[in-house]
């Protein structure tokens, strides 16, 4: 009885498993109603339930624990975990110490903060942190956490799957570093600063080496840290990136403490850390800052039994923002263990407030988008609404969250969408697990570009410039354009090794700042045969502000200046392309790709050249996706480095993604617009599905299968309907199909003679059922005369 992972799949008791989960907080629902809620979760097609286990709820006074419902039935964690097991569901437990979850103190007991104020994080002034978050590694706090884990794990450990229980994973803390980020306030507790001094000594060994690097004359690391705490004088260099690197290690060490405590108290299942970062913009939430969370937790991903899982909250998903999910998926994968499944431990099915309102289409498209781009496990948050008992709620008594199941146990409209998807994944999910996303190219993720969660005033201009450029020119620019053009990618972590054989083409965002080791890595990549697209600038300095032109020197990229502001350039025969920044080359060696032609003479903004065995496209234009014609620009640029989409549609605004294992093929078609879309789909220019016209309602999606073998005799050549149930026994297949849009069809190839409930005569060879407009159950039975 084990849980492990391999090749992007969770394997539970030897079975590859698509995890489809629901967040249900037992402590917010009357104990007598737990069974009904779990039944509704099962009815929705889920095989997983997840819950926080709030410290503040179970150790209500120091040393006074209740896990069996002695003080209140809703504290009976033991009975809840047993009930989950009895219902045949898997379970993820999330016992903090931080749970957030709209609970007071984010789940930390009030007695701890009141009785032991020394554990609270401090501002530079010595005042408490504005959120009263603790110093994660303060020895006294860790002592109290160890006591908590010891108590709660006496209940959890016997309920792990290897003990014939339901618990398959255990989350360590929650959204680590988020409270520092949202307040732009770091932690200057004396304990944290002492650890910073130890970190610096570990990095530089001697104070002399430290002084040499930074041009200082400190007498000791401790003395420097004391100056740092007070606020560095203006003549000191920036320590922004050094402090942020320390915090990566600090968070990893904190997680390691929790992991050790859990193991010491009997936890043997894999661990989870979850990544925060989506933020609200009116009706949308955006993922533009989600990579900051990845940067904060970057070092934690090195722990071999810890799954990095994302918190995905896109709000109202539409054409303008669906790429946020694509990028969040790709960037999460890039920093994770290569065998780890792409997993969202908090996957939007509701929203804290009742406004802005979410609709069933939001749940539907959110899910379809992420699964299309490789997600093999997800947990809807919140799936079951509830109530905050004994005044533990941060926002009062109610905790509705627009959840698919409301606090009375009734279904909301988005429940039906979750149920449809649950049945779809229950039918095709296991085969889908082995099907990888068909990718055309790679994008680079430089985590150091996102070490911007907390910024001192002295570094604000530098950080703001970096943040604006990475958002405008990369996230909402080139990376957005590639996705919208159906040129699909995975991300490559630039802090790791770069293999030309595995990554033949690579799109790299660069500002003026990039560390020497990465510059050298990119130059070597090109010379070894890689095709590199570098945009919108060529780096000239390292992250510490020192001149560094290794990439430009090694690849001989010429001489240039940056021209800020809006310009119009001609790109590969496409005239008047709007850009928000450009390079102006006075010297270059290569074939011109883009030029500003409105002046007295053309000014080169982009060019390509061969270097060694490879090629570089110096794309010196800062371009967003502001106009539809820019899709033609990105496709033309991609052609320069040999990249093109393999799926296209007669309506170019449809999103087309394929997952395939070489035999089974799953075609994901999504319409993010508010109007119906009708199109013919093409593969390498040839019509798919026998040229059938596909119709998708506004803001909807479909998963169509091809070459899907049902048994030795029957294969689905293609289906433009969704498969939501499949039952097989010897000589019989029962298949339930549901059309998406106004019609659909299913084409079967079969050996031998079979009978269909739709045909009077025995059939053999091919069977095509067209014009399906309503859910249909197709029953095929093998003719007895055919054995």
C-alpha positions in Angstrom: 0.0 0.0 0.0 2.1 2.9 -1.3 2.0 6.3 -3.0 4.7 7.4 -5.3 5.0 9.1 -8.7 6.7 8.3 -12.0 6.7 10.0 -15.4 4.2 12.7 -14.3 1.7 10.3 -12.8 0.6 9.5 -9.2 0.8 5.7 -8.6 -1.3 4.5 -5.7 -1.0 0.8 -4.7 0.6 0.1 -8.0 -2.2 1.8 -10.0 -1.7 4.9 -12.1 -4.3 7.3 -10.9 -5.8 10.5 -12.1 -6.6 12.4 -8.9 -9.8 14.5 -9.1 -10.4 16.0 -5.7 -12.7 18.2 -3.6 -11.8 20.5 -0.7 -14.2 19.7 2.2 -13.6 21.2 5.7 -15.1 18.8 8.2 -14.8 21.4 10.9 -17.2 23.7 9.0 -20.0 21.2 8.4 -22.2 19.5 11.1 -20.8 16.1 11.9 -24.2 14.5 11.2 -24.0 15.8 7.6 -20.5 14.6 6.7 -21.7 11.5 5.1 -24.1 13.3 2.8 -21.4 15.7 1.6 -19.0 12.9 0.9 -21.7 11.1 -1.1 -22.1 14.3 -3.2 -18.4 14.4 -3.8 -18.4 10.8 -5.0 -21.4 11.5 -7.2 -19.4 14.3 -8.9 -16.8 11.7 -10.0 -14.2 12.6 -7.4 -11.8 10.0 -5.9 -10.1 12.4 -3.5 -11.1 14.7 -0.6 -8.8 17.2 1.0 -9.0 19.2 4.2 -7.1 21.5 6.4 -6.7 20.4 10.0 -6.5 23.8 11.9 -4.2 23.9 14.9 -6.3 26.8 16.3 -9.4 24.5 16.2 -7.9 21.3 17.8 -5.5 22.8 20.4 -7.9 25.4 21.6 -5.8 25.9 24.8 -2.2 25.1 25.2 -1.9 21.4 25.9 -5.7 20.8 25.5 -6.4 18.8 22.4 -9.6 17.4 21.0 -9.5 15.1 17.9 -12.4 12.8 18.9 -15.2 15.3 19.3 -15.3 15.4 23.1 -15.9 19.2 23.1 -17.7 19.4 19.8 -18.6 16.8 17.1 -16.9 18.9 14.4 -13.5 18.3 16.1 -13.8 14.5 15.5 -11.0 14.3 13.0 -10.5 10.6 13.8 -14.1 9.7 12.7 -13.9 11.9 9.7 -10.8 10.2 8.3 -12.4 6.8 9.0 -15.6 7.9 7.2 -13.5 9.0 4.2 -11.9 5.6 4.1 -15.3 3.8 4.4 -16.5 5.8 1.4 -13.6 4.6 -0.7 -12.0 8.1 -1.1 -8.4 9.1 -0.9 -7.5 12.0 1.5 -5.0 14.8 1.7 -4.5 16.3 5.1 -3.2 19.8 5.6 -2.3 20.3 9.3 -0.4 23.6 9.0 1.0 25.0 11.2 -0.4 27.7 8.9 -3.6 26.9 7.1 -4.8 30.3 6.0 -8.3 29.1 5.1 -9.9 32.4 6.2 -9.3 31.3 9.8 -8.2 33.8 12.5 -4.4 34.1 12.8 -4.3 32.0 9.6 -4.8 29.0 11.9 -2.1 29.7 14.5 -3.6 29.4 18.1 -4.1 32.8 19.7 -2.5 31.5 22.9 0.8 31.0 21.1 1.0 34.6 19.8 -0.2 36.0 23.1 2.0 33.9 25.4 5.1 33.8 23.3 5.4 37.1 21.4 9.1 36.6 20.8 8.2 34.2 18.0 6.5 37.0 16.0 8.4 38.3 12.9 9.7 41.8 13.3 10.0 44.9 11.2 13.3 46.8 11.0 12.0 49.1 13.7 11.5 46.2 16.1 7.8 46.4 15.9 5.7 43.3 15.2 5.2 42.3 11.6 1.9 43.9 10.4 0.3 40.4 9.9 1.9 39.1 13.1 3.3 36.2 11.1 5.8 34.2 13.1 9.5 33.8 12.4 9.3 30.4 10.8 12.5 29.0 12.2 12.3 30.5 15.7 13.3 27.7 18.0 10.4 28.3 20.4 7.9 28.3 17.5 9.4 25.1 16.1 9.1 23.5 19.5 5.4 24.3 19.7 4.9 23.0 16.1 6.7 19.8 17.0 4.2 19.3 19.9 1.3 20.0 17.6 2.5 17.5 15.0 3.1 14.9 17.6 -0.5 15.2 18.8 -2.3 15.4 15.5 -0.2 12.7 13.9 -1.3 10.2 16.5 -4.6 10.4 14.6 -3.3 10.9 11.1 -0.5 8.3 11.0 -2.7 5.3 11.6 -5.0 6.5 8.8 -2.3 6.6 6.1 -2.8 4.4 3.0 0.1 2.1 4.0 -1.8 1.5 7.2 -4.9 0.6 5.2 -6.3 4.1 5.7 -7.3 6.9 3.3 -4.5 9.5 3.7 -2.2 9.6 0.6 -0.4 13.0 1.1 0.4 15.4 3.8 0.8 19.1 3.3 3.5 21.0 5.1 2.3 24.5 6.1 0.5 26.7 3.6 1.5 29.5 1.2 4.8 30.0 2.9 6.1 33.6 2.5 2.8 34.9 1.2 2.2 37.2 4.2 5.6 38.8 3.7 4.9 39.4 0.0 1.4 40.9 0.3 2.6 43.4 2.9 6.1 44.1 1.3 7.5 43.5 4.7 10.3 41.0 5.5 11.2 39.4 8.8 14.0 41.0 10.9 13.5 39.0 14.0 16.9 38.5 15.8 16.7 34.8 15.2 16.2 35.3 11.4 19.1 37.8 11.2 21.4 35.4 13.1 20.6 32.8 10.4 21.4 35.4 7.7 24.8 35.9 9.2 25.4 32.2 9.2 24.2 32.0 5.6 26.6 34.7 4.4 29.5 33.0 6.1 28.5 29.7 4.4 28.5 31.5 1.0 31.7 33.5 1.3 33.7 31.6 4.0 35.6 34.6 5.1 34.6 38.2 5.8 37.6 39.2 3.5 36.1 37.4 0.5 32.7 39.1 1.3 34.3 42.5 1.5 36.2 42.0 -1.8 33.0 41.1 -3.7 31.0 44.0 -2.4 33.8 46.6 -1.9 33.2 46.8 1.8 35.3 46.8 4.9 33.2 45.0 7.5 34.8 43.4 10.6 32.4 40.5 10.8 29.3 39.0 9.2 27.4 39.9 12.4 28.4 43.5 12.2 27.3 43.7 8.6 23.9 42.1 9.5 23.4 44.7 12.2 23.9 47.5 9.6 21.6 45.6 7.2 18.8 45.5 9.8 19.0 49.2 10.4 18.8 49.9 6.7 21.9 50.0 4.5 23.4 53.5 3.9 23.1 54.9 0.4 26.7 54.2 -0.4 26.3 50.5 0.1 25.6 48.2 -2.9 22.2 46.6 -3.2 21.7 43.4 -1.2 18.3 42.7 -2.6 19.1 39.5 -4.4 21.4 38.2 -1.6 18.6 38.6 0.9 16.2 36.9 -1.4 18.5 34.0 -2.0 18.9 33.6 1.7 15.1 33.4 2.0 14.9 30.6 -0.5 17.3 28.6 1.7 15.5 29.8 4.9 12.1 28.5 3.6 13.6 25.2 2.4 15.1 24.7 5.9 11.8 25.5 7.5 10.0 22.9 5.3 12.8 20.5 6.2 12.1 21.0 9.9 8.4 20.3 9.4 9.2 17.3 7.2 11.4 15.9 9.9 8.8 16.4 12.6 6.2 14.7 10.5 8.5 11.7 9.8 9.4 11.4 13.5 5.7 11.2 14.3 4.9 8.4 11.9 4.2 10.2 8.6 5.4 8.1 5.6 3.3 9.3 2.7 4.6 12.0 0.3 4.5 15.7 1.3 3.1 18.7 -0.5 4.0 22.4 -0.5 1.6 24.7 -2.3 2.5 27.8 -4.3 0.5 31.0 -4.0 0.5 33.9 -6.4 -2.8 34.6 -8.3 -4.1 38.1 -7.4 -7.4 39.9 -8.0 -8.0 42.4 -10.8 -11.7 43.2 -10.9 -13.5 40.1 -12.3 -10.2 38.5 -13.3 -7.5 37.1 -11.1 -4.1 37.2 -12.8 -1.2 34.8 -12.7 1.4 37.3 -13.7 2.9 37.2 -10.3 2.5 33.5 -9.7 6.2 32.9 -10.6 7.1 35.0 -7.6 5.7 32.2 -5.4 7.7 29.7 -7.4 10.8 31.7 -6.8 10.1 31.9 -3.0 9.7 28.1 -2.8 12.3 27.3 -5.4 14.8 25.5 -3.2 12.0 23.5 -1.5 11.4 21.7 -4.8 14.8 20.1 -4.3 13.4 17.8 -1.5 12.8 14.5 -3.2 9.6 13.5 -1.4 7.9 16.9 -1.6 5.4 17.6 -4.4 5.2 21.2 -5.5 1.5 22.0 -6.1 0.0 25.3 -7.4 -2.9 27.4 -6.1 -4.8 28.3 -9.3 -7.4 31.0 -9.0 -8.0 32.7 -12.3 -11.4 34.2 -11.5 -13.4 34.7 -14.7 -11.4 32.9 -17.3 -11.6 34.3 -20.9 -9.6 34.8 -24.1 -7.6 37.6 -22.5 -6.2 35.6 -19.6 -6.3 31.9 -20.3 -2.6 32.0 -21.0 -2.1 32.7 -17.2 -3.1 29.0 -16.6 -0.9 27.7 -19.4 2.2 29.6 -18.0 1.4 28.6 -14.4 1.4 25.0 -15.4 4.6 25.2 -17.5 6.5 27.2 -14.9 5.5 24.9 -12.1 6.7 21.9 -14.0 10.0 23.6 -14.8 11.1 23.8 -11.1 9.6 20.5 -10.0 11.2 17.1 -9.9 10.9 15.8 -13.5 9.0 12.7 -12.4 6.4 14.7 -10.4 2.9 15.1 -11.6 1.6 18.6 -12.4 -0.8 19.1 -9.5 -3.0 21.9 -8.2 -3.8 21.4 -4.5 -6.1 24.5 -4.6 -7.9 24.6 -7.9 -10.6 27.2 -8.3 -14.2 25.9 -8.1 -15.4 28.8 -6.1 -14.4 32.2 -4.7 -14.2 33.7 -1.2 -16.7 36.6 -1.9 -20.0 36.4 -3.7 -18.8 39.1 -6.1 -17.5 38.9 -8.7 -19.7 36.0 -9.5 -18.2 32.8 -11.0 -20.1 30.7 -13.5 -20.1 27.0 -14.4 -18.1 27.9 -17.6 -15.3 29.2 -15.3 -14.9 25.9 -13.6 -15.2 24.1 -16.9 -12.6 26.1 -18.8 -10.2 26.4 -15.9 -10.2 22.6 -15.6 -10.0 21.9 -19.4 -7.2 24.3 -19.9 -4.9 22.9 -17.2 -5.6 19.3 -18.0 -4.9 20.0 -21.7 -1.5 21.4 -20.7 -0.5 18.4 -18.7 -2.2 18.5 -15.3 -2.8 15.0 -14.0 -4.1 15.8 -10.5 -6.3 18.6 -9.2 -8.2 19.4 -6.0 -11.2 21.9 -6.3 -11.2 24.6 -3.7 -13.7 25.2 -2.2 -16.0 22.3 -3.2 -18.1 22.2 -0.1 -19.3 25.4 1.7 -19.7 25.6 5.5 -19.9 27.7 8.6 -17.2 29.0 11.0 -18.0 27.6 14.5 -16.9 29.2 17.7 -15.9 32.4 16.0 -12.8 31.0 14.3 -13.6 32.7 11.0 -11.6 35.7 9.8 -14.7 37.1 7.9 -17.5 36.0 10.2 -19.7 33.0 10.5 -20.4 32.2 6.8 -18.0 30.4 4.5 -19.9 29.9 1.3 -17.1 30.5 -1.3 -19.5 30.1 -4.2 -18.8 26.4 -3.7 -20.5 23.7 -5.9 -22.1 22.4 -2.8 -23.5 25.1 -0.5 -23.5 25.1 3.3 -26.9 23.4 3.4 -25.7 20.5 1.2 -27.5 21.7 -2.0 -26.0 21.8 -5.4 -25.1 25.1 -7.1 -25.0 25.3 -10.9 -21.2 24.7 -11.1 -21.7 21.3 -9.5 -23.1 19.9 -12.8 -20.0 21.0 -14.7 -17.7 19.4 -12.1 -19.8 16.2 -12.3 -19.6 16.1 -16.1 -15.8 16.5 -16.0 -15.6 14.0 -13.2 -17.3 11.3 -15.3 -15.2 12.3 -18.3 -11.9 11.8 -16.4 -13.2 8.7 -14.7 -13.6 7.3 -18.2 -10.5 8.5 -20.0 -8.3 9.7 -17.1 -6.1 6.7 -16.7 -5.3 6.6 -20.5 -4.8 10.4 -20.4 -2.1 10.0 -17.7 0.4 8.5 -20.2 -0.4 11.1 -22.9 2.0 14.0 -23.0 1.3 17.5 -24.3 2.5 17.9 -27.9 4.9 20.8 -27.7 6.6 22.8 -30.4 9.2 24.8 -28.6 10.4 25.8 -25.1 10.4 29.0 -23.1 12.9 30.0 -20.4 12.1 30.6 -16.8 14.7 32.5 -14.9 13.5 32.3 -11.2 16.0 35.1 -10.4 13.8 37.5 -12.4 11.1 37.0 -9.9 13.0 37.5 -6.6 10.8 40.6 -6.1 8.3 39.6 -3.3 9.7 42.2 -0.9 11.5 45.3 -2.0 13.3 48.1 -0.1 12.8 51.7 -1.2 16.4 52.0 -2.4 15.8 49.1 -4.9 12.3 50.0 -5.9 13.1 51.6 -9.3 15.2 48.6 -10.4 12.6 46.0 -9.3 9.7 47.9 -10.8 11.4 48.2 -14.1 12.2 44.5 -14.1 8.6 43.6 -13.1 7.1 45.8 -15.8 9.2 44.4 -18.6 8.8 40.7 -17.6 5.0 41.2 -17.4 4.6 43.3 -20.6 7.1 41.7 -22.9 7.2 38.1 -21.7 4.1 37.0 -19.7 1.6 39.2 -21.6 3.8 39.5 -24.6 5.8 36.8 -26.4 4.7 33.9 -24.1 1.1 35.0 -24.5 1.4 35.3 -28.2 2.9 31.8 -28.6 0.0 30.3 -26.7 -2.7 32.2 -28.6 -1.1 31.1 -31.9 -1.4 27.5 -30.7 2.4 27.2 -30.6 2.7 25.2 -27.4 5.7 25.0 -25.1 7.1 23.7 -21.9 9.3 25.9 -19.7 13.0 25.3 -18.9 14.5 26.4 -15.6 17.6 28.5 -16.5 19.2 27.7 -13.2 19.4 24.1 -14.2 21.4 22.3 -17.0 20.4 23.2 -20.6 20.6 20.3 -23.0 20.4 21.1 -26.7 19.2 17.6 -27.5 16.2 18.0 -25.3 15.6 21.7 -26.0 16.2 22.4 -29.7 14.6 25.9 -29.6 14.4 28.3 -26.6 12.7 31.7 -26.2 14.4 33.8 -23.5 13.2 37.0 -21.9 16.1 39.3 -20.9 16.3 42.7 -19.4 19.6 44.5 -19.1 20.3 42.3 -16.0 21.3 38.7 -16.2 23.9 36.8 -14.1 27.1 35.7 -15.8 26.6 32.0 -15.4 23.2 32.2 -17.2 24.7 34.4 -20.0 27.5 31.9 -20.5 25.1 29.0 -20.4 23.0 30.6 -23.2 26.0 31.3 -25.3 27.2 27.7 -25.0 23.7 26.5 -25.9 23.8 28.4 -29.2 27.3 27.3 -30.1 26.4 23.7 -29.4 23.5 23.8 -31.9 20.6 25.4 -30.0 18.2 27.9 -31.7 17.8 30.8 -29.3 15.3 33.7 -29.4 16.5 36.5 -27.1 14.0 39.3 -26.4 13.6 42.3 -25.9 17.1 43.2 -24.7 20.6 41.9 -24.6 22.0 41.7 -21.0 24.7 44.2 -20.1 25.0 43.7 -16.4 24.7 41.0 -13.7 22.0 41.1 -11.0 24.3 43.1 -8.8 24.6 45.9 -11.3 28.1 45.1 -12.4 28.9 45.2 -16.1 28.6 41.8 -17.6 28.5 41.2 -21.4 29.5 37.5 -21.6 26.5 36.6 -23.9 27.0 39.6 -26.2 30.8 39.0 -26.4 30.7 35.3 -26.9 28.1 35.5 -29.7 29.4 38.8 -31.1 26.0 40.5 -31.0 27.3 44.0 -32.2 26.5 47.4 -30.8 23.1 48.8 -29.9 21.1 51.2 -27.8 17.7 50.9 -26.2 14.9 53.1 -27.7 12.1 53.3 -25.2 8.5 54.1 -26.0 6.0 53.2 -28.7 7.4 52.6 -32.2 6.2 51.0 -35.4 8.5 48.5 -37.0 8.4 46.3 -40.1 8.8 42.6 -39.2 9.4 40.0 -41.9 7.2 41.9 -44.4 4.5 42.7 -41.9 4.5 46.5 -41.8 3.7 48.9 -39.0 3.9 46.5 -36.1 3.3 48.2 -32.8 6.0 47.8 -30.2 6.6 49.4 -26.8 10.4 49.4 -26.9 13.1 48.5 -29.5 16.8 48.1 -29.9 18.6 50.3 -32.5 21.7 48.4 -33.8 24.6 50.5 -35.1 26.6 47.3 -35.7 25.3 43.8 -36.3 26.2 40.7 -38.3 23.2 38.8 -39.6 20.0 38.8 -41.6 17.6 41.6 -40.7 14.3 40.5 -39.2 12.8 43.8 -38.1 13.5 47.5 -38.7 12.2 50.9 -37.9 11.6 52.5 -41.3 10.0 55.8 -40.5 13.2 57.8 -40.0 15.8 59.1 -42.5 17.2 55.6 -42.9 16.1 52.1 -41.6 17.2 51.3 -38.1 17.7 47.5 -37.4 15.7 46.3 -34.4 16.1 42.5 -34.8 18.3 40.1 -36.7 19.3 36.5 -36.9 22.7 34.9 -37.3 24.4 31.5 -37.2 26.9 31.0 -34.4 28.8 27.8 -34.2 26.3 24.9 -34.7 23.3 27.0 -33.7 21.3 30.2 -34.4 20.3 33.2 -32.4 17.4 35.5 -33.2 18.1 38.8 -31.5 14.5 40.0 -31.2 15.1 43.5 -30.0 11.4 44.5 -29.9 9.2 44.7 -26.9 5.8 43.5 -28.1 2.6 42.6 -26.2 -0.6 41.0 -27.6 -2.5 44.2 -28.2 -3.7 43.6 -31.7 -4.8 40.5 -33.6 -2.3 40.9 -36.4 0.5 40.3 -33.9 -0.5 36.6 -34.0 0.8 36.6 -37.6 4.0 38.3 -36.4 4.7 35.6 -33.8 4.0 32.8 -36.3 6.4 34.4 -38.8 9.1 34.9 -36.1 8.6 31.2 -35.0 9.2 30.1 -38.6 12.6 31.7 -38.5 13.7 29.2 -35.9 11.8 26.3 -37.5 8.8 26.3 -35.1 5.2 26.0 -36.2 1.9 24.6 -34.8 0.7 21.2 -35.9 -3.0 21.9 -35.2 -4.8 24.8 -36.8 -8.5 25.8 -37.3 -10.5 27.8 -39.8 -11.3 30.0 -36.8 -7.9 31.0 -35.5 -9.2 32.1 -32.1 -9.9 28.5 -31.0 -7.3 27.0 -28.6 -6.1 23.6 -29.9 -3.9 21.3 -27.8 -3.1 17.6 -28.2 -2.0 15.1 -25.6 -0.8 11.8 -27.0 1.2 8.7 -26.0 1.9 7.7 -29.6 -1.3 5.8 -30.0 -4.1 7.4 -28.0 -4.7 11.0 -29.0 -6.7 13.5 -27.0 -7.6 16.8 -28.8 -8.6 19.6 -26.5 -10.5 22.4 -28.2 -11.4 25.4 -26.2 -13.5 28.5 -27.0 -12.7 31.3 -24.6 -14.9 33.8 -26.3 -18.4 34.9 -25.4 -19.8 33.9 -28.8 -20.3 30.5 -30.5 -17.4 29.3 -32.6 -17.7 27.0 -35.7 -14.6 25.6 -37.4 -12.9 22.8 -39.2 -9.7 21.5 -37.5 -6.6 20.7 -39.4 -3.5 18.7 -38.6 -0.4 19.7 -40.6 -2.9 21.2 -43.1 -5.1 18.2 -43.5 -8.7 18.2 -42.2 -9.3 16.2 -39.0 -12.4 14.2 -38.2 -13.2 13.6 -41.8 -13.5 17.4 -42.3 -16.5 17.6 -39.8 -17.4 21.1 -38.7 -17.0 21.5 -34.9 -19.3 23.9 -33.1 -18.5 25.1 -29.6 -20.9 27.2 -27.5 -19.7 30.4 -25.9 -17.0 29.8 -23.3 -16.9 26.1 -23.6 -14.5 23.2 -24.4 -14.3 19.7 -25.6 -12.0 16.7 -25.4 -12.2 14.5 -28.5 -10.3 11.2 -28.7 -8.6 9.5 -31.7 -7.2 6.1 -32.2 -8.7 5.1 -28.8 -8.7 1.3 -28.6 -11.6 -0.2 -26.7 -10.7 -3.8 -27.0 -8.9 -6.2 -29.4 -11.7 -5.7 -32.0 -12.9 -2.1 -31.7 -11.0 1.2 -31.9 -12.5 4.7 -31.9 -11.0 6.2 -35.0 -12.3 9.6 -33.7 -15.1 11.0 -31.7 -16.4 14.5 -31.8 -18.4 13.8 -28.7 -17.2 13.3 -25.1 -17.0 9.9 -23.5 -18.4 10.0 -20.0 -19.0 6.3 -19.2 -17.5 3.1 -20.5 -18.5 -0.4 -19.4 -16.9 -3.5 -20.8 -17.3 -7.3 -20.4 -16.5 -10.1 -22.7 -18.4 -9.6 -26.0 -20.1 -6.4 -24.9 -19.2 -2.7 -24.7 -21.5 0.0 -23.3 -20.4 3.6 -24.1 -22.1 6.8 -23.1 -21.3 9.8 -25.2 -22.3 13.4 -24.8 -22.2 16.0 -27.7 -20.6 19.4 -27.1 -22.4 22.0 -29.2 -25.1 21.3 -31.7 -23.9 17.9 -33.0 -21.2 15.3 -33.0 -20.2 11.9 -34.4 -18.3 8.8 -33.5 -16.3 6.7 -36.0 -15.4 3.1 -35.0 -13.2 0.6 -36.7 -13.9 -3.0 -35.8 -12.9 -6.5 -36.5 -15.4 -9.3 -36.7 -19.2 -9.0 -36.6 -20.9 -6.8 -33.9 -24.4 -5.7 -33.3 -25.4 -2.2 -32.2 -28.4 -1.1 -30.3 -28.8 1.5 -33.1 -28.7 -0.9 -36.0 -31.0 -3.9 -36.8 -28.5 -5.9 -38.8 -25.1 -7.2 -37.6 -22.2 -4.8 -38.5 -18.6 -5.3 -39.3 -15.9 -3.2 -40.7 -16.6 0.5 -39.9 -19.5 2.0 -38.0 -20.1 5.8 -38.2 -22.8 7.4 -36.1 -23.3 11.0 -37.1 -25.5 13.9 -36.0 -25.6 13.1 -32.3 -27.4 16.0 -30.6 -28.4 14.4 -27.3 -26.6 12.2 -24.8 -26.4 8.7 -26.2 -25.7 5.2 -24.9 -24.1 3.0 -27.5 -24.2 -0.7 -26.8 -22.1 -3.1 -28.9 -22.4 -6.8 -28.6 -20.3 -9.4 -30.5 -22.3 -11.6 -32.8 -22.4 -15.1 -31.4 -21.6 -16.6 -34.8 -18.4 -14.6 -34.8 -17.3 -16.3 -31.5 
